[in-house]
Amino acid sequence: MAKLSFQSPSSDTAKATKSHAREKKLKTTITIPAKSSRARQSGQLNVSFAGKSFTASPVLDTFFKFVVERHAIHQRRLDGQPPPWTDDELFCIYPFTNVFRVYDGTTQYILTNVINKGDQGLYESCFRVILFRFFNRVETWELLEETLGTPTLTWAEFNVEAYEEVLSRVTGPLYGGCYIIPAPNFGYQRNYSNHLRLIQVLMEEDFPGKLKQREYLKDAHGMTCMYPSMGSFTGLQLILDLNMLPHFNFSENEWAALGPGSSECIRKIFGPSIRGHEEAALRWLYETQMSHFARLRIPKSRIPRLCTARPAGMTMVDIEHALCECEKYSREKHPEIKGKHSVVGNPFKPSSKPITAHLPEKWLNPPPRLQPLPRPPPVRLAEDADDLPEYEVSHIVNGEVEVEIERELGWSPVPRQVDWLGARG
């Protein structure tokens, strides 16, 4: 393996930093202690955001070094280099998913065998993606396709009883091990029966058409999580799969729902006082990433980059994805920083199949310019209702009404909770 050289950051790095500025910046400070200080010796940094100060642990530097090396491994494998693809012992022993979610094996399969195959219309393509993601297992998809596909599975020919009959004959696992969406309680004994009926509900309730009306990722996520059994993290994973379709173009830089692994990694970086500020920490990592690559003397050529059409660096979605993997990595890299788990995982067994790096065709163009998230007008007590905004009830949660601002008013629908008599703001 060629020896990797390091160089001082150039002015290009500063320009790249500006390209990652957000429309609503957090006030951030990074304080690098003097070399002789105890904090510097332990690899800690004093940082501030969201109006609070935090002392970042060595896991902060480890995160940025982790993403650099993990993406380099992917690039070396893609170039056809023989193993070992790294000198990092932990990467040789344990498996870690790619920095960019789209390059993971299952997502590559969805893109090439689910999305790009069959009717490309909104409803049929959404149906295929939803069906695959609910089971998240290639073998289950291929069984259904081989038995019921003509040549692939379609919403137009969807029959719950026919699908149940096929799945009932399977003696092995039907579901994949990641991103498991709990089965809704529709009263059926088998999970797959409940999942199939949730798919039917989504399609019959025009979920694809309603999703198409959403402009922002966070709005799309909020709408998705209103359906039975759709949690915050798993709901986002479904939206991200659908976002590879040509029908949607949600920015993955505006927001991301934190999963348990990424939340745990953020707590390892910033300590227990970060609780309640995890989303602000994620945004801070996104906004300051280029300064960390520069601070760690990582050359621009090694900064993870999805493709030549996109700037170097990671989206908020990518960072959330990588934090989860770095948390596993930190269990052995920093055993002194305790978390909920101490075991990294099963041994790494590289696949004999060549890896791929397919991308949705629309991603080969520069991303659309990100527009600021609009704020809806406040909910007010009605004295003169003629000039007040109108709301419609979405659903009731623990005695509170969750409402959506009607699209006719020109605002993107944003779920908000109000009590029966007034506003929560």
C-alpha positions in Angstrom: 0.0 0.0 0.0 1.3 3.4 -0.9 2.4 5.5 2.0 0.0 8.4 2.6 1.5 11.8 3.0 0.1 14.7 4.9 0.4 18.4 4.1 -0.6 21.7 5.7 -4.1 22.9 4.8 -4.2 25.3 1.9 -6.4 28.2 1.1 -8.7 25.8 -0.7 -9.7 24.4 2.7 -10.9 27.8 3.9 -12.9 28.1 0.7 -14.4 24.7 1.2 -15.3 25.7 4.8 -17.3 28.6 3.4 -19.2 26.3 1.0 -20.6 24.4 4.0 -22.0 27.5 5.7 -25.7 27.1 6.7 -28.4 29.6 6.2 -28.9 29.7 10.0 -25.5 29.5 11.6 -24.9 28.5 15.1 -22.5 30.7 17.1 -19.5 28.4 17.5 -16.2 28.6 19.1 -13.3 26.2 19.0 -10.5 26.8 21.6 -7.3 24.9 21.1 -5.5 24.8 24.4 -1.8 25.5 24.7 0.5 22.5 24.0 1.5 22.3 27.6 -2.0 22.2 29.0 -3.5 19.1 30.4 -6.5 19.3 28.0 -4.2 19.4 25.0 -2.3 16.4 26.2 -5.5 14.4 26.5 -6.7 15.5 23.1 -9.5 17.6 24.4 -10.9 20.8 22.9 -13.1 23.5 24.5 -16.0 24.3 22.2 -19.3 26.3 22.5 -22.6 26.2 20.6 -26.3 26.5 21.4 -25.3 29.0 24.1 -23.3 26.4 26.1 -19.7 25.4 26.5 -18.5 21.8 26.3 -15.1 20.1 26.5 -14.8 17.7 23.7 -13.1 14.3 24.3 -10.5 12.6 22.1 -13.5 10.9 20.3 -14.0 14.2 18.4 -10.6 13.9 16.6 -11.2 10.1 16.3 -14.5 10.8 14.4 -12.9 12.8 11.7 -9.9 10.5 11.4 -12.4 7.6 11.3 -14.4 8.9 8.3 -11.2 9.7 6.4 -9.8 6.2 6.7 -13.1 4.4 6.2 -13.8 6.3 3.0 -10.2 5.6 1.8 -10.8 1.9 2.4 -13.9 2.1 0.2 -11.9 3.9 -2.5 -9.1 1.4 -2.4 -11.4 -1.6 -2.7 -13.3 0.2 -5.6 -9.9 0.6 -7.4 -9.4 -3.2 -7.1 -6.5 -3.1 -4.7 -5.9 -6.3 -2.8 -6.3 -6.5 1.0 -5.3 -5.3 3.5 -6.9 -2.0 2.5 -5.7 -0.2 5.7 -3.0 -0.3 8.4 -5.6 0.4 11.0 -6.0 -2.8 13.0 -9.6 -2.1 14.1 -10.7 -1.7 10.5 -9.1 -5.1 9.7 -10.8 -6.9 12.5 -14.3 -5.4 12.6 -16.9 -4.3 9.9 -18.0 -0.7 9.7 -20.5 0.7 7.2 -19.4 3.3 4.6 -19.3 7.0 5.4 -21.8 7.6 2.7 -24.9 5.6 3.3 -25.7 5.2 -0.5 -22.5 3.1 -0.8 -23.5 0.5 1.7 -24.3 -2.9 0.1 -28.0 -3.0 0.8 -28.6 0.6 -0.4 -26.7 -0.2 -3.6 -29.0 -3.2 -4.1 -32.1 -1.0 -3.6 -30.8 1.5 -6.2 -29.9 -1.1 -8.9 -32.5 -3.8 -8.3 -35.5 -2.1 -6.8 -35.5 1.5 -7.9 -34.0 1.2 -11.4 -36.0 -1.9 -12.3 -39.7 -1.7 -13.2 -42.2 1.1 -13.7 -40.6 4.5 -12.9 -43.8 6.2 -12.0 -44.3 7.8 -8.6 -46.6 5.2 -7.1 -45.0 2.0 -8.5 -41.5 3.1 -7.6 -42.5 4.2 -4.1 -44.3 0.9 -3.6 -41.2 -1.1 -4.4 -39.0 0.9 -2.1 -41.4 0.7 0.8 -41.9 -3.0 0.4 -38.2 -3.7 0.3 -37.4 -1.5 3.3 -40.1 -3.0 5.5 -38.3 -6.4 5.3 -34.9 -5.1 4.4 -33.6 -8.4 3.3 -32.5 -9.2 -0.3 -33.5 -12.9 0.0 -37.1 -11.9 0.9 -37.4 -9.5 -1.9 -36.0 -11.9 -4.5 -38.4 -14.7 -3.3 -41.4 -12.4 -3.6 -40.2 -11.1 -7.0 -39.5 -14.7 -8.3 -42.9 -15.9 -7.1 -45.2 -12.8 -7.8 -43.2 -10.5 -10.0 -44.0 -9.9 -13.7 -41.0 -9.2 -14.0 -41.0 -7.2 -10.8 -43.4 -6.5 -8.0 -46.1 -3.9 -8.6 -48.7 -2.0 -6.6 -51.2 -2.5 -9.4 -51.1 -6.3 -8.8 -50.6 -6.2 -5.0 -52.6 -8.8 -3.1 -52.1 -9.1 0.6 -53.3 -12.7 0.8 -51.0 -13.8 -2.1 -48.0 -12.2 -0.4 -48.9 -13.8 2.9 -49.2 -17.2 1.3 -45.6 -16.9 -0.1 -44.1 -15.6 3.1 -45.8 -18.2 5.3 -43.8 -21.0 3.5 -40.4 -19.4 4.5 -38.7 -21.3 7.3 -35.7 -19.0 7.6 -35.5 -15.3 8.5 -37.7 -12.8 6.6 -36.2 -9.6 8.0 -32.7 -8.1 7.8 -30.8 -7.1 10.9 -30.7 -3.3 10.4 -33.3 -0.6 10.4 -36.0 -2.9 11.7 -39.4 -1.2 11.5 -41.7 -2.6 14.2 -44.8 -4.3 13.0 -48.0 -2.2 13.6 -50.7 -3.8 15.8 -53.3 -4.4 13.2 -54.5 -7.6 15.0 -52.7 -10.2 12.9 -50.5 -12.9 14.5 -47.6 -12.7 12.1 -45.4 -9.6 11.8 -45.4 -9.8 8.0 -49.2 -9.8 7.9 -49.2 -6.5 9.8 -46.4 -5.0 7.7 -48.2 -5.9 4.4 -51.3 -4.2 5.6 -49.3 -1.1 6.6 -48.0 -1.0 3.1 -51.5 -1.2 1.9 -52.5 1.7 4.2 -49.6 3.9 3.0 -50.5 3.4 -0.6 -54.3 3.7 -0.3 -53.9 6.8 1.8 -51.8 8.3 -1.0 -48.6 8.5 1.0 -46.5 8.9 -2.2 -48.6 11.8 -3.4 -48.6 13.6 0.0 -44.8 13.1 0.3 -44.4 14.6 -3.2 -46.0 17.8 -1.8 -43.4 18.2 0.9 -40.5 20.5 0.2 -38.3 19.9 3.2 -36.8 16.7 4.7 -38.0 17.5 8.2 -41.6 17.9 7.0 -41.5 14.7 5.0 -40.1 12.9 8.1 -42.8 14.4 10.4 -45.6 13.3 8.0 -44.1 9.8 7.8 -43.9 9.4 11.5 -47.6 9.9 11.9 -48.2 6.5 10.4 -48.4 3.4 12.8 -45.1 2.0 14.0 -43.0 4.5 12.0 -40.4 5.7 14.5 -38.1 8.8 14.2 -35.0 7.0 13.1 -36.6 4.2 10.9 -38.9 6.8 9.4 -35.9 8.8 8.3 -34.3 5.7 6.7 -37.4 5.1 4.6 -37.4 8.7 3.5 -33.7 8.5 2.5 -34.4 5.5 0.4 -37.3 7.2 -1.3 -35.1 10.3 -1.8 -33.1 8.4 -4.3 -36.1 8.3 -6.6 -36.3 11.0 -9.3 -39.6 12.2 -7.8 -38.0 13.6 -4.6 -35.2 16.0 -4.0 -35.0 16.6 -0.2 -31.8 18.3 0.9 -29.9 16.1 3.3 -28.0 19.1 4.6 -30.9 20.7 6.4 -31.6 18.2 9.2 -31.3 14.5 10.3 -33.0 12.4 13.0 -30.4 11.0 15.4 -30.5 7.3 16.0 -29.4 5.6 19.3 -25.8 4.9 18.0 -25.2 8.4 16.8 -26.7 9.9 20.0 -24.4 7.8 22.0 -21.3 8.9 20.0 -22.3 12.5 20.5 -22.5 11.9 24.3 -19.0 10.3 24.2 -17.7 13.4 22.4 -19.3 16.1 24.5 -20.0 14.4 27.8 -23.3 14.0 29.7 -24.1 17.7 29.7 -24.9 17.4 26.0 -28.2 15.7 26.7 -31.0 17.8 25.2 -28.6 19.4 22.8 -27.7 16.5 20.5 -29.3 18.0 17.4 -27.3 21.2 18.0 -24.2 19.1 18.3 -24.9 17.4 15.0 -25.4 20.7 13.3 -22.1 22.0 14.8 -20.2 19.0 13.6 -21.6 19.6 10.1 -20.9 23.3 10.0 -17.4 23.0 11.4 -16.2 19.9 9.7 -13.8 21.6 7.4 -12.1 23.4 10.2 -11.5 20.0 11.9 -10.0 18.4 8.8 -7.7 21.4 8.5 -6.8 21.4 12.2 -5.9 17.7 12.0 -3.7 18.4 8.9 -5.8 16.2 6.7 -5.3 17.2 3.0 -8.2 18.1 0.9 -7.6 15.1 -1.3 -8.4 12.8 1.6 -11.6 14.5 2.8 -14.5 12.2 2.0 -16.3 13.2 -1.1 -19.4 11.5 -2.6 -18.6 12.4 -6.2 -17.0 15.1 -8.3 -20.3 16.9 -8.7 -20.6 17.4 -4.9 -18.2 19.4 -2.7 -15.9 17.6 -0.3 -17.3 16.8 3.1 -20.4 15.1 4.5 -24.0 16.1 4.7 -25.8 16.1 8.0 -27.3 12.7 7.1 -23.9 11.3 6.3 -22.5 12.6 9.6 -25.4 11.0 11.6 -24.7 7.8 9.7 -20.9 7.9 10.4 -21.4 8.8 14.1 -23.1 5.5 14.7 -20.2 3.5 13.3 -17.6 5.7 15.0 -19.3 4.9 18.3 -18.6 1.2 17.7 -15.1 2.0 16.7 -14.5 4.0 19.9 -15.4 1.1 22.1 -11.9 -0.3 21.5 -10.1 2.9 20.5 -11.2 4.7 23.7 -12.2 2.0 26.2 -11.8 4.6 29.0 -14.7 6.6 27.7 -17.6 4.4 28.7 -20.9 4.0 26.9 -23.8 1.6 26.9 -21.9 -1.1 25.0 -18.3 -2.3 25.2 -18.2 -5.0 22.4 -17.5 -3.7 18.9 -19.2 -6.5 16.9 -18.7 -9.6 14.9 -15.4 -10.2 13.0 -15.0 -8.6 9.6 -15.6 -11.0 6.6 -15.2 -9.2 3.3 -17.6 -10.2 0.6 -16.2 -12.0 -2.4 -18.4 -9.9 -4.7 -16.9 -6.7 -6.0 -18.2 -3.5 -4.4 -20.1 -0.9 -6.4 -20.5 2.8 -6.2 -23.7 3.5 -8.1 -25.5 6.8 -7.5 -28.9 8.2 -8.4 -28.5 10.0 -11.7 -29.8 13.3 -10.2 -26.9 13.2 -7.7 -24.4 13.5 -10.5 -25.5 17.1 -10.8 -24.7 19.9 -8.2 -27.3 19.8 -5.4 -30.0 22.5 -5.4 -29.4 25.6 -3.4 -30.7 25.1 0.1 -33.5 27.4 1.1 -34.0 28.4 4.7 -36.7 26.5 6.6 -39.8 28.7 6.9 -41.3 29.4 10.2 -45.1 29.2 10.3 -47.1 32.0 11.9 -47.6 31.6 15.7 -50.8 30.0 17.0 -52.9 32.7 18.7 -56.1 32.8 20.7 -58.9 33.7 18.3 -60.4 37.1 19.0 -61.1 38.0 15.4 -60.8 34.8 13.5 -61.1 36.4 10.1 -57.5 37.3 9.7 -56.0 34.4 11.6 -54.2 31.4 10.0 -56.2 28.2 9.6 -55.2 24.9 11.0 -56.4 21.3 10.6 -56.1 18.6 13.3 -53.7 15.9 12.4 -54.1 13.7 15.4 -54.3 13.8 19.2 -51.4 12.7 21.4 -51.8 12.5 25.2 -54.6 15.0 25.2 -52.8 17.4 22.9 -53.7 18.3 19.4 -51.1 18.1 16.7 -51.9 20.3 13.8 -50.6 21.1 10.3 -50.7 24.5 8.7 -52.7 24.3 5.5 -50.6 24.5 2.3 -52.9 27.1 0.8 -51.5 29.7 3.2 -48.1 29.3 1.5 -46.3 27.6 4.4 -44.7 24.2 4.2 -46.7 21.9 6.6 -44.9 21.8 9.9 -46.4 19.6 12.7 -46.9 21.7 15.8 -48.5 20.8 19.1 -51.0 23.1 20.7 -53.3 22.7 23.7 -57.0 23.1 23.5 -57.1 26.7 24.7 -54.0 28.4 23.4 -50.5 28.2 22.0 -47.3 26.4 22.8 -45.4 28.6 20.3 
